[in-house]
């Protein structure tokens, strides 16, 4: 197991806990809690994601509850607070794009994407979860722990998957294959 210090890969600073922490979502146990975390606002959005979501909205809407569609139609799907773009939430809990399937909260954007109905998978901040991105002159990646994710920590231990490996596709989407290969080289995997 990597028990090193924080590392930098191409101007991206990664906290050691991303490599040390074992993590693999277990939706059967957590029920998609990351889509329904209690908060006034949902996930952070990048500026260029707004147009991409607009282009995928109609495909995603068909999976949403009526109350979510009504809020989107009335107030839109995002808000700006302190110069940060954030997905709107319903009743300070569910993400506006969340719907339930077999009792598990899921993303309507991702469902439409996986069904070939749109070209936008979901916001990168959601795809990267439980990695959170800060910026201090460059991206700073850290692990964000939630009690709702305890089953994922246990599942990661059982499967021997760390956060970096669990989030491989999201990290490649954000930073590219070459960056991810350099990261794996640096940590000796």
Backbone as a printed PyTorch tensor [residue, N CA C, xyz], in Angstrom:
tensor([[[  0.8470,  -1.1860,   0.0000],
         [  0.0000,   0.0000,   0.0000],
         [  0.8870,   1.2430,   0.0000]],

        [[  0.5230,   2.2000,  -0.8220],
         [  1.2270,   3.4790,  -0.8590],
         [  1.0270,   4.1820,   0.4720]],

        [[  2.0910,   4.5080,   1.1260],
         [  2.0120,   5.2630,   2.3820],
         [  2.9470,   6.4600,   2.2600]],

        [[  2.7450,   7.1640,   1.1770],
         [  3.6180,   8.2820,   0.9140],
         [  2.9940,   9.6030,   1.2910]],

        [[  3.5760,  10.6160,   0.7390],
         [  3.0860,  11.9620,   1.0110],
         [  2.2740,  12.4400,  -0.1900]],

        [[  1.7780,  13.6470,  -0.0850],
         [  1.0390,  14.2600,  -1.1770],
         [  1.9430,  14.3110,  -2.4090]],

        [[  1.3380,  14.2700,  -3.5900],
         [  2.1320,  14.2960,  -4.8170],
         [  1.5720,  15.3200,  -5.8010]],

        [[  2.4000,  15.6650,  -6.7760],
         [  1.9970,  16.5840,  -7.8420],
         [  2.2140,  15.8820,  -9.1750]],

        [[  1.1950,  15.9290, -10.0210],
         [  1.2830,  15.3930, -11.3750],
         [  0.8130,  16.4980, -12.3100]],

        [[  1.7310,  17.0190, -13.1180],
         [  1.4090,  18.0810, -14.0870],
         [  0.5870,  19.2040, -13.4610]],

        [[  1.0760,  19.8210, -12.4460],
         [  0.4280,  20.9530, -11.7790],
         [ -0.8700,  20.6040, -11.0490]],

        [[ -1.1680,  19.3330, -10.8920],
         [ -2.3280,  18.9030, -10.1070],
         [ -1.7970,  18.2930,  -8.8150]],

        [[ -2.2030,  18.8740,  -7.7050],
         [ -1.7550,  18.4400,  -6.3780],
         [ -2.7410,  17.4070,  -5.8490]],

        [[ -2.2420,  16.2450,  -5.4650],
         [ -3.1040,  15.1770,  -4.9400],
         [ -2.7260,  14.8680,  -3.5070]],

        [[ -3.7280,  14.8430,  -2.6450],
         [ -3.5190,  14.4600,  -1.2520],
         [ -3.2810,  12.9540,  -1.1820]],

        [[ -2.4010,  12.5390,  -0.2810],
         [ -2.0270,  11.1250,  -0.1450],
         [ -3.2240,  10.2300,   0.1490]],

        [[ -4.2390,  10.7620,   0.8240],
         [ -5.3810,   9.9130,   1.1830],
         [ -6.1240,   9.3730,  -0.0450]],

        [[ -5.9610,  10.0070,  -1.2040],
         [ -6.5920,   9.4960,  -2.4210],
         [ -5.9930,   8.1570,  -2.8370]],

        [[ -4.7450,   7.9630,  -2.4880],
         [ -4.0390,   6.7340,  -2.8310],
         [ -4.1680,   5.7160,  -1.7020]],

        [[ -4.1320,   6.2000,  -0.4770],
         [ -4.1810,   5.3200,   0.6980],
         [ -5.5760,   4.7860,   1.0030]],

        [[ -6.6110,   5.5560,   0.7320],
         [ -7.9770,   5.1940,   1.1250],
         [ -8.5960,   4.2130,   0.1380]],

        [[ -9.1310,   3.1390,   0.6650],
         [ -9.8460,   2.1440,  -0.1470],
         [-11.3020,   2.5960,  -0.2690]],

        [[-11.8380,   2.4980,  -1.4940],
         [-13.1820,   3.0250,  -1.7420],
         [-13.7620,   2.4020,  -3.0080]],

        [[-14.9810,   1.9090,  -2.9310],
         [-15.7320,   1.4350,  -4.1010],
         [-17.2160,   1.5130,  -3.7460]],

        [[-17.9570,   2.3310,  -4.4600],
         [-19.3750,   2.5300,  -4.1390],
         [-20.1090,   1.2020,  -4.0050]],

        [[-21.0630,   1.2070,  -3.0870],
         [-21.9380,   0.0590,  -2.8790],
         [-23.3650,   0.6120,  -2.8510]],

        [[-23.9340,   0.7930,  -4.0310],
         [-25.2440,   1.4350,  -4.1550],
         [-26.3570,   0.6910,  -3.4320]],

        [[-26.2340,  -0.6050,  -3.3240],
         [-27.2630,  -1.3820,  -2.6300],
         [-27.3460,  -0.9510,  -1.1670]],

        [[-26.2050,  -0.6210,  -0.5740],
         [-26.2000,  -0.2160,   0.8330],
         [-26.3970,   1.2820,   1.0370]],

        [[-25.7670,   2.1100,   0.2180],
         [-25.8630,   3.5640,   0.4510],
         [-27.0950,   4.1810,  -0.2090]],

        [[-27.6800,   3.4840,  -1.1700],
         [-28.8920,   3.9410,  -1.8690],
         [-28.6760,   5.2240,  -2.6740]],

        [[-27.4240,   5.4540,  -3.1230],
         [-27.1480,   6.6560,  -3.9150],
         [-27.1450,   7.9220,  -3.0930]],

        [[-26.6520,   7.8150,  -1.8660],
         [-26.6840,   8.9430,  -0.9230],
         [-26.0130,  10.2030,  -1.4650]],

        [[-25.0030,  10.0610,  -2.3160],
         [-24.3030,  11.2470,  -2.8240],
         [-25.2220,  12.1310,  -3.6660]],

        [[-26.3040,  11.5690,  -4.1900],
         [-27.2710,  12.3480,  -4.9750],
         [-28.3220,  13.0220,  -4.0980]],

        [[-28.3010,  12.7080,  -2.8050],
         [-29.3350,  13.2400,  -1.9120],
         [-28.7620,  13.8100,  -0.6190]],

        [[-27.4720,  14.1580,  -0.6220],
         [-26.8680,  14.7290,   0.5830],
         [-27.5620,  16.0320,   0.9490]],

        [[-27.8330,  16.2100,   2.2140],
         [-28.5390,  17.4040,   2.6620],
         [-27.6620,  18.6370,   2.4830]],

        [[-28.1530,  19.5660,   1.6760],
         [-27.4220,  20.7950,   1.3830],
         [-28.3480,  21.7180,   0.6050]],

        [[-28.1320,  23.0080,   0.7780],
         [-28.9460,  23.9720,   0.0440],
         [-28.7060,  23.8620,  -1.4580]],

        [[-27.4830,  23.4820,  -1.8280],
         [-27.1200,  23.3910,  -3.2390],
         [-26.4880,  22.0500,  -3.5300]],

        [[-26.5340,  21.6900,  -4.7850],
         [-25.9490,  20.4350,  -5.2180],
         [-24.5000,  20.5980,  -5.6110]],

        [[-24.0890,  19.7630,  -6.5030],
         [-22.6950,  19.6630,  -6.9160],
         [-22.2150,  20.9160,  -7.6520]],

        [[-20.9150,  21.1920,  -7.5350],
         [-20.3260,  22.2900,  -8.3110],
         [-20.3650,  21.9790,  -9.8100]],

        [[-20.4940,  23.0250, -10.6030],
         [-20.5050,  22.9060, -12.0590],
         [-19.3890,  23.7440, -12.6540]],

        [[-18.8600,  23.2950, -13.7770],
         [-17.9240,  24.1020, -14.5540],
         [-18.7380,  24.9340, -15.5420]],

        [[-18.2190,  26.0790, -15.8870],
         [-18.9120,  26.9840, -16.8170],
         [-19.3050,  26.2720, -18.1140]],

        [[-18.3840,  25.5000, -18.6920],
         [-18.6800,  24.8460, -19.9710],
         [-19.6760,  23.6910, -19.8450]],

        [[-19.9660,  23.2610, -18.6250],
         [-20.9520,  22.1940, -18.4430],
         [-22.3900,  22.6990, -18.5870]],

        [[-22.6020,  23.9910, -18.3810],
         [-23.9550,  24.5490, -18.4520],
         [-24.5770,  24.2830, -19.8250]],

        [[-23.8690,  24.6310, -20.9000],
         [-24.3980,  24.4040, -22.2520],
         [-24.5420,  22.9230, -22.5620]],

        [[-23.5990,  22.1220, -22.0680],
         [-23.6810,  20.6770, -22.2960],
         [-24.9240,  20.0890, -21.6200]],

        [[-25.2150,  20.5650, -20.4160],
         [-26.4120,  20.0900, -19.7170],
         [-27.6690,  20.5650, -20.4390]],

        [[-27.6720,  21.8320, -20.8890],
         [-28.8230,  22.3260, -21.6610],
         [-29.0990,  21.4020, -22.8490]],

        [[-28.0370,  20.9550, -23.5190],
         [-28.1870,  20.0700, -24.6690],
         [-28.6890,  18.6780, -24.3160]],

        [[-28.5620,  18.2950, -23.0660],
         [-28.9730,  16.9580, -22.6120],
         [-30.2440,  16.9800, -21.7740]],

        [[-30.7520,  18.1660, -21.5230],
         [-31.8500,  18.3410, -20.5720],
         [-33.1170,  17.5750, -20.9460]],

        [[-33.5350,  17.6770, -22.1910],
         [-34.7840,  17.0090, -22.5830],
         [-34.6730,  15.5000, -22.4280]],

        [[-33.5290,  14.9350, -22.7790],
         [-33.3360,  13.4870, -22.6270],
         [-33.3580,  13.0920, -21.1570]],

        [[-32.7610,  13.9090, -20.3020],
         [-32.6930,  13.6040, -18.8670],
         [-34.0410,  13.7870, -18.1800]],

        [[-34.8170,  14.7520, -18.6450],
         [-36.0960,  15.0710, -17.9880],
         [-37.0580,  13.8910, -17.9470]],

        [[-36.9940,  13.0300, -18.9410],
         [-37.9710,  11.9370, -18.9790],
         [-37.7990,  10.9420, -17.8340]],

        [[-36.6880,  11.0140, -17.1250],
         [-36.4590,  10.1340, -15.9740],
         [-36.7770,  10.8170, -14.6400]],

        [[-37.0100,  12.1120, -14.6890],
         [-37.1720,  12.8890, -13.4550],
         [-38.6020,  12.8960, -12.9290]],

        [[-38.7370,  13.0250, -11.6050],
         [-40.0640,  13.2320, -11.0250],
         [-40.6250,  14.5810, -11.4900]],

        [[-41.9310,  14.6860, -11.5140],
         [-42.6090,  15.8970, -11.9800],
         [-42.1450,  17.1410, -11.2170]],

        [[-41.9560,  17.0240,  -9.9010],
         [-41.5480,  18.1880,  -9.0980],
         [-40.1810,  18.7220,  -9.5250]],

        [[-39.2880,  17.8370,  -9.9460],
         [-37.9660,  18.2660, -10.4050],
         [-38.0760,  18.9870, -11.7470]],

        [[-38.8900,  18.4400, -12.6260],
         [-39.0900,  19.0590, -13.9410],
         [-39.7040,  20.4470, -13.7740]],

        [[-40.6860,  20.5620, -12.8860],
         [-41.3310,  21.8580, -12.6520],
         [-40.3260,  22.8850, -12.1390]],

        [[-39.4430,  22.4770, -11.2320],
         [-38.4460,  23.4170, -10.7140],
         [-37.4660,  23.8280, -11.8080]],

        [[-37.0400,  22.8730, -12.6230],
         [-36.1340,  23.1930, -13.7330],
         [-36.8110,  24.1740, -14.6850]],

        [[-38.0680,  23.9030, -15.0430],
         [-38.7950,  24.7710, -15.9780],
         [-39.0110,  26.1660, -15.4050]],

        [[-39.2010,  26.2550, -14.1040],
         [-39.4730,  27.5450, -13.4590],
         [-38.1940,  28.3270, -13.1370]],

        [[-37.1930,  27.6520, -12.5850],
         [-36.0180,  28.3640, -12.0600],
         [-34.6880,  27.9250, -12.6650]],

        [[-34.7080,  26.9610, -13.5700],
         [-33.4600,  26.4540, -14.1350],
         [-32.8720,  25.3520, -13.2690]],

        [[-31.7130,  24.8530, -13.6790],
         [-31.1140,  23.7170, -12.9770],
         [-29.8690,  24.0770, -12.1730]],

        [[-29.4590,  25.3580, -12.2300],
         [-28.2670,  25.7370, -11.4710],
         [-28.4500,  27.1190, -10.8690]],

        [[-27.5950,  27.4100,  -9.8950],
         [-27.5730,  28.7180,  -9.2510],
         [-26.1230,  29.1530,  -9.1060]],

        [[-25.9430,  30.4410,  -8.9490],
         [-24.5990,  30.9760,  -8.7560],
         [-24.5270,  31.5900,  -7.3620]],

        [[-23.6140,  31.0890,  -6.5600],
         [-23.3990,  31.5910,  -5.1960],
         [-21.9180,  31.8580,  -5.0080]],

        [[-21.5930,  33.0670,  -4.5850],
         [-20.1880,  33.4370,  -4.3540],
         [-19.3060,  33.0750,  -5.5450]],

        [[-19.7690,  33.4140,  -6.7390],
         [-19.0530,  33.1520,  -7.9870],
         [-18.8350,  31.6730,  -8.2800]],

        [[-19.6160,  30.8080,  -7.6600],
         [-19.5180,  29.3760,  -7.9350],
         [-20.8440,  28.8970,  -8.5150]],

        [[-20.7670,  28.1330,  -9.5890],
         [-21.9490,  27.5460, -10.2070],
         [-22.2620,  26.2350,  -9.5010]],

        [[-23.5240,  26.0660,  -9.0990],
         [-23.9320,  24.8830,  -8.3420],
         [-25.2480,  24.3410,  -8.8780]],

        [[-25.3580,  23.0300,  -8.9400],
         [-26.6100,  22.3910,  -9.3250],
         [-27.6530,  22.7130,  -8.2580]],

        [[-28.8580,  22.9930,  -8.6790],
         [-29.9470,  23.2450,  -7.7260],
         [-30.3310,  21.9510,  -7.0220]],

        [[-30.9500,  22.1220,  -5.8500],
         [-31.4340,  20.9430,  -5.1270],
         [-32.9300,  21.0970,  -4.8570]],

        [[-33.5380,  20.0020,  -4.5060],
         [-34.9560,  19.9700,  -4.1560],
         [-35.0550,  19.8470,  -2.6430]],

        [[-35.7150,  20.8130,  -2.0130],
         [-35.9110,  20.7970,  -0.5550],
         [-34.6020,  20.6310,   0.2140]],

        [[-33.5330,  21.2620,  -0.2780],
         [-32.2110,  21.1990,   0.3650],
         [-31.7180,  19.7700,   0.5540]],

        [[-32.1050,  18.8970,  -0.3370],
         [-31.6730,  17.5120,  -0.2000],
         [-31.3070,  16.9230,  -1.5610]],

        [[-32.2710,  16.4450,  -2.2970],
         [-31.9820,  15.7370,  -3.5480],
         [-31.4760,  16.6880,  -4.6250]],

        [[-30.5080,  16.2250,  -5.3850],
         [-30.0530,  16.9410,  -6.5690],
         [-31.2290,  17.0540,  -7.5270]],

        [[-31.3050,  18.1460,  -8.2320],
         [-32.4170,  18.3640,  -9.1630],
         [-32.4470,  17.3140, -10.2760]],

        [[-31.3100,  16.6620, -10.5320],
         [-31.2350,  15.6270, -11.5700],
         [-31.4240,  14.2130, -11.0230]],

        [[-31.6980,  14.0850,  -9.7250],
         [-31.8450,  12.7610,  -9.1080],
         [-33.2380,  12.1790,  -9.3340]],

        [[-33.2600,  10.8890,  -9.5510],
         [-34.5070,  10.1280,  -9.5970],
         [-34.2440,   8.8060,  -8.8840]],

        [[-35.2980,   8.1070,  -8.5370],
         [-35.1300,   6.8400,  -7.8200],
         [-35.5100,   5.6620,  -8.7040]],

        [[-34.6450,   4.6570,  -8.6680],
         [-34.8610,   3.4180,  -9.4020],
         [-34.5950,   2.2750,  -8.4340]],

        [[-35.6020,   1.4860,  -8.1480],
         [-35.4830,   0.3940,  -7.1700],
         [-34.9820,   0.8920,  -5.8170]],

        [[-35.4490,   2.0830,  -5.4170],
         [-35.0860,   2.6380,  -4.1190],
         [-33.7010,   3.2510,  -4.0450]],

        [[-33.0210,   3.3570,  -5.1800],
         [-31.6650,   3.9160,  -5.2220],
         [-31.6900,   5.2220,  -6.0110]],

        [[-31.1300,   6.2870,  -5.4220],
         [-31.0410,   7.5740,  -6.1180],
         [-30.0130,   7.4630,  -7.2370]],

        [[-30.4100,   7.9180,  -8.4130],
         [-29.5230,   7.8780,  -9.5770],
         [-29.6130,   9.1990, -10.3270]],

        [[-28.6850,   9.3960, -11.2510],
         [-28.5910,  10.6370, -12.0140],
         [-29.3050,  10.4930, -13.3570]],

        [[-30.2570,  11.3710, -13.6160],
         [-30.9990,  11.3250, -14.8810],
         [-30.1070,  11.6810, -16.0720]],

        [[-29.1240,  12.5560, -15.8570],
         [-28.1850,  12.8860, -16.9350],
         [-27.3880,  11.6450, -17.3280]],

        [[-26.9130,  10.9250, -16.3180],
         [-26.1210,   9.7180, -16.5640],
         [-26.9730,   8.6250, -17.2170]],

        [[-28.2090,   8.4920, -16.7770],
         [-29.1160,   7.4840, -17.3520],
         [-29.3370,   7.7690, -18.8400]],

        [[-29.6070,   9.0230, -19.1830],
         [-29.8060,   9.3930, -20.5890],
         [-28.5350,   9.1320, -21.4010]],

        [[-27.3840,   9.4570, -20.8290],
         [-26.0970,   9.2280, -21.4940],
         [-25.8730,   7.7280, -21.7250]],

        [[-26.0590,   6.9320, -20.6720],
         [-25.8440,   5.4830, -20.7760],
         [-26.8110,   4.8240, -21.7550]],

        [[-27.9790,   5.4220, -21.9450],
         [-28.9620,   4.8960, -22.8960],
         [-28.7620,   5.4420, -24.3100]],

        [[-27.6830,   6.2150, -24.5220],
         [-27.3880,   6.7540, -25.8420],
         [-28.2930,   7.8920, -26.2630]],

        [[-28.9440,   8.5410, -25.2970],
         [-29.8990,   9.6080, -25.5990],
         [-29.2860,  11.0010, -25.5090]],

        [[-28.0710,  11.0960, -24.9930],
         [-27.3920,  12.3880, -24.8940],
         [-25.8860,  12.1570, -24.9130]],

        [[-25.1490,  13.2490, -25.0110],
         [-23.6930,  13.1470, -25.0930],
         [-22.9820,  13.6220, -23.8340]],

        [[-23.7360,  14.0150, -22.8190],
         [-23.1280,  14.5190, -21.5830],
         [-23.3900,  13.5320, -20.4510]],

        [[-22.3210,  12.9470, -19.8630],
         [-22.5290,  11.9170, -18.8370],
         [-23.0980,  12.4410, -17.5200]],

        [[-22.4860,  13.4200, -16.9500],
         [-22.9190,  14.0790, -15.7130],
         [-21.8330,  15.0740, -15.3470]],

        [[-22.1120,  16.0110, -14.4370],
         [-21.0710,  16.9770, -14.0580],
         [-19.8070,  16.2580, -13.5810]],

        [[-18.6690,  16.8020, -13.9420],
         [-17.4000,  16.1630, -13.5780],
         [-17.2400,  16.0770, -12.0620]],

        [[-17.7800,  17.0280, -11.3190],
         [-17.6570,  16.9590,  -9.8560],
         [-18.4000,  15.7410,  -9.3120]],

        [[-19.4920,  15.3490,  -9.9540],
         [-20.2270,  14.1390,  -9.5510],
         [-19.4620,  12.8920,  -9.9750]],

        [[-18.9250,  12.9270, -11.1840],
         [-18.1740,  11.7890, -11.7120],
         [-16.9340,  11.5270, -10.8530]],

        [[-16.3090,  12.5790, -10.3620],
         [-15.1050,  12.4410,  -9.5370],
         [-15.3910,  12.0260,  -8.0930]],

        [[-16.6190,  12.1820,  -7.6210],
         [-16.9270,  11.9100,  -6.2240],
         [-16.4570,  10.5110,  -5.8220]],

        [[-15.7510,  10.3620,  -4.7010],
         [-15.5940,  11.2170,  -3.5250],
         [-14.3990,  12.1700,  -3.5760]],

        [[-13.8290,  12.3510,  -4.7680],
         [-12.7430,  13.3250,  -4.9000],
         [-13.3690,  14.7050,  -5.0350]],

        [[-12.8420,  15.6440,  -4.2890],
         [-13.2570,  17.0410,  -4.4020],
         [-12.0790,  17.8340,  -4.9500]],

        [[-12.3910,  18.8020,  -5.8040],
         [-11.3740,  19.6200,  -6.4510],
         [-11.4230,  21.0230,  -5.8830]],

        [[-10.2960,  21.4610,  -5.3470],
         [-10.1300,  22.8430,  -4.9220],
         [ -9.1430,  23.4930,  -5.8680]],

        [[ -8.9640,  24.7870,  -5.7570],
         [ -8.0050,  25.4540,  -6.6210],
         [ -7.2270,  26.4750,  -5.8250]],

        [[ -5.9410,  26.2630,  -5.7830],
         [ -5.0170,  27.1900,  -5.1330],
         [ -3.8650,  27.4200,  -6.0900]],

        [[ -4.1530,  28.0710,  -7.2220],
         [ -3.1530,  28.2770,  -8.2510],
         [ -3.0130,  27.0580,  -9.1480]],

        [[ -3.8100,  26.0760,  -8.9530],
         [ -3.8510,  24.8120,  -9.6950],
         [ -4.8140,  23.8980,  -8.9640]],

        [[ -5.2320,  22.8470,  -9.6150],
         [ -6.1790,  21.9380,  -8.9710],
         [ -5.5450,  21.2160,  -7.7890]],

        [[ -6.3170,  21.1040,  -6.7280],
         [ -5.9350,  20.3540,  -5.5320],
         [ -7.0160,  19.3010,  -5.3250]],

        [[ -6.6270,  18.0300,  -5.3910],
         [ -7.5800,  16.9380,  -5.2460],
         [ -7.4720,  16.3390,  -3.8530]],

        [[ -8.6320,  16.1610,  -3.2180],
         [ -8.6580,  15.5780,  -1.8760],
         [ -9.8440,  14.6330,  -1.7670]],

        [[ -9.7730,  13.7610,  -0.7800],
         [-10.8520,  12.8190,  -0.4970],
         [-11.8220,  13.4720,   0.4680]],

        [[-13.1100,  13.4210,   0.1340],
         [-14.1260,  13.9530,   1.0330],
         [-14.9130,  12.7900,   1.6120]],

        [[-14.8180,  12.6430,   2.9180],
         [-15.4570,  11.5200,   3.5920],
         [-16.8290,  11.9150,   4.1260]],

        [[-17.8010,  11.0640,   3.8620],
         [-19.1580,  11.2280,   4.3760],
         [-19.5530,   9.9400,   5.0750]],

        [[-20.2870,  10.0600,   6.1670],
         [-20.7240,   8.8560,   6.8890],
         [-21.5860,   7.9700,   5.9900]],

        [[-22.3020,   8.5770,   5.0540],
         [-23.1360,   7.8130,   4.1250],
         [-22.3060,   6.8780,   3.2410]],

        [[-21.0060,   7.1630,   3.1450],
         [-20.1270,   6.3720,   2.2800],
         [-19.3710,   5.2750,   3.0330]],

        [[-19.7260,   5.0170,   4.2740],
         [-19.0560,   3.9430,   5.0170],
         [-19.1180,   2.6030,   4.2800]],

        [[-20.2520,   2.2420,   3.6570],
         [-20.2660,   0.9830,   2.8980],
         [-19.2420,   0.9740,   1.7520]],

        [[-18.9780,   2.1220,   1.1560],
         [-17.9980,   2.2070,   0.0670],
         [-16.5810,   1.9980,   0.5850]],

        [[-16.3070,   2.4800,   1.7900],
         [-14.9830,   2.2680,   2.3840],
         [-14.7670,   0.7750,   2.6470]],

        [[-15.7800,   0.1220,   3.1830],
         [-15.7050,  -1.3210,   3.4540],
         [-15.5830,  -2.1100,   2.1480]],

        [[-16.3890,  -1.7430,   1.1520],
         [-16.3550,  -2.4090,  -0.1450],
         [-14.9920,  -2.2320,  -0.8150]],

        [[-14.4220,  -1.0340,  -0.7030],
         [-13.0970,  -0.7830,  -1.2600],
         [-12.0310,  -1.6450,  -0.6060]],

        [[-12.1260,  -1.8110,   0.7040],
         [-11.1810,  -2.6900,   1.4180],
         [-11.3350,  -4.1290,   0.9410]],

        [[-12.5770,  -4.5830,   0.8490],
         [-12.8350,  -5.9640,   0.4180],
         [-12.3390,  -6.2320,  -0.9980]],

        [[-12.4560,  -5.2450,  -1.8680],
         [-12.0540,  -5.4090,  -3.2670],
         [-10.6440,  -4.8870,  -3.5450]],

        [[-10.0150,  -4.2930,  -2.5320],
         [ -8.6750,  -3.7070,  -2.6490],
         [ -8.6070,  -2.6610,  -3.7730]],

        [[ -9.5610,  -1.7380,  -3.7410],
         [ -9.6270,  -0.6520,  -4.7280],
         [ -9.4680,   0.6660,  -3.9810]],

        [[ -8.5130,   1.4880,  -4.4240],
         [ -8.3640,   2.7960,  -3.7780],
         [ -9.1550,   3.8540,  -4.5530]],

        [[ -9.2220,   5.0390,  -3.9840],
         [-10.0080,   6.1260,  -4.5840],
         [ -9.5260,   6.4290,  -6.0000]],

        [[ -8.2050,   6.4720,  -6.1940],
         [ -7.6300,   6.7760,  -7.5110],
         [ -8.1000,   5.7620,  -8.5560]],

        [[ -8.0920,   4.4850,  -8.1980],
         [ -8.5260,   3.4530,  -9.1460],
         [-10.0380,   3.4790,  -9.3510]],

        [[-10.7860,   3.6970,  -8.2800],
         [-12.2400,   3.7700,  -8.3920],
         [-12.6560,   4.9210,  -9.3130]],

        [[-11.9520,   6.0220,  -9.2460],
         [-12.2890,   7.2250, -10.0270],
         [-11.4900,   7.3350, -11.3230]],

        [[-10.9090,   6.2400, -11.7740],
         [-10.0510,   6.2490, -12.9640],
         [-10.7220,   6.9270, -14.1600]],

        [[-11.9310,   6.5010, -14.5170],
         [-12.5980,   7.0610, -15.7010],
         [-12.8320,   8.5640, -15.5610]],

        [[-13.2230,   8.9870, -14.3690],
         [-13.4690,  10.4150, -14.1330],
         [-12.1690,  11.2100, -14.1970]],

        [[-11.1040,  10.6600, -13.6290],
         [ -9.8070,  11.3480, -13.6640],
         [ -9.2940,  11.4540, -15.0970]],

        [[ -9.4770,  10.4070, -15.8840],
         [ -9.0780,  10.4570, -17.2960],
         [ -9.9450,  11.4640, -18.0500]],

        [[-11.2210,  11.4890, -17.7670],
         [-12.1140,  12.4690, -18.4060],
         [-11.6500,  13.8930, -18.1100]],

        [[-11.2400,  14.1430, -16.8870],
         [-10.8410,  15.4940, -16.4740],
         [ -9.4270,  15.8620, -16.9280]],

        [[ -8.4740,  14.9210, -16.7720],
         [ -7.0620,  15.2640, -16.9810],
         [ -6.3880,  14.5260, -18.1380]],

        [[ -7.0050,  13.4920, -18.6690],
         [ -6.4520,  12.7590, -19.8020],
         [ -5.7330,  11.4750, -19.4050]],

        [[ -5.5880,  10.5830, -20.3940],
         [ -4.9470,   9.2790, -20.1690],
         [ -3.4820,   9.4260, -19.7940]],

        [[ -2.7880,  10.3260, -20.4550],
         [ -1.3640,  10.5230, -20.1800],
         [ -1.1520,  10.9610, -18.7320]],

        [[ -1.9800,  11.8820, -18.2730],
         [ -1.8920,  12.3410, -16.8850],
         [ -2.1160,  11.1810, -15.9270]],

        [[ -3.1490,  10.3680, -16.1950],
         [ -3.4600,   9.2410, -15.3080],
         [ -2.3060,   8.2270, -15.2940]],

        [[ -1.7140,   7.9760, -16.4540],
         [ -0.5570,   7.0650, -16.5260],
         [  0.6030,   7.5960, -15.6980]],

        [[  0.8370,   8.9050, -15.7780],
         [  1.9080,   9.5100, -14.9740],
         [  1.6130,   9.3980, -13.4850]],

        [[  0.3460,   9.5580, -13.1120],
         [ -0.0480,   9.3960, -11.7180],
         [  0.2520,   7.9760, -11.2480]],

        [[ -0.1450,   6.9810, -12.0240],
         [  0.0830,   5.5830, -11.6470],
         [  1.5810,   5.2840, -11.5470]],

        [[  2.3640,   5.8570, -12.4520],
         [  3.8270,   5.6950, -12.3940],
         [  4.3870,   6.2660, -11.1010]],

        [[  3.9270,   7.4570, -10.7580],
         [  4.4290,   8.1370,  -9.5550],
         [  4.1360,   7.3730,  -8.2770]],

        [[  3.0060,   6.6950,  -8.2400],
         [  2.6620,   5.9680,  -7.0140],
         [  3.1150,   4.5080,  -7.0780]],

        [[  3.7810,   4.1550,  -8.1750],
         [  4.3600,   2.8210,  -8.2730],
         [  3.3660,   1.7210,  -8.5510]],

        [[  2.3590,   2.0170,  -9.3460],
         [  1.3640,   0.9840,  -9.7110],
         [  1.2940,   0.8260, -11.2000]]])
